Amino acid sequence: MDLQDQLKKLFPDHKIENNEEDCLSNDNELFFQDDPIICKYEKKGRNGKPVTILEGYQGDDDDFKKLAKEIKSILGVGGSAKEGIIILQGNYRDKVMDILKNKGFKVKRVGG
């Protein structure tokens, strides 16, 4: 029994709005490009910590921030999105590539 079922039992008359689904279903609004997004890993990274770097997104700034926020929330990691580069804390190349491929992006892995 998941949380939704428990809440329905506690509050049977309450109507549930699907705002969460609307937030996660922004796939149709994102700009899809022909060039692949470059996904690389730096062991030394920023301040000596390993990071995963995504670059090459050519869409709008708002779409770029939505994409970065969604990737960070799915993985549960910190990071930043500035100047067309998404930096994620840790080595998440394979997971990020799977997420982007499922969304319909072309992804190119750079480095070892």
Secondary structure as UniProt FT lines:
FT   HELIX           3..10
FT   TURN            12..13
FT   HELIX           19..24
FT   HELIX           26..29
FT   STRAND          37..46
FT   TURN            47..48
FT   STRAND          49..55
FT   HELIX           61..75
FT   STRAND          79..82
FT   TURN            83..84
FT   STRAND          85..89
FT   HELIX           93..103
FT   STRAND          107..110
//
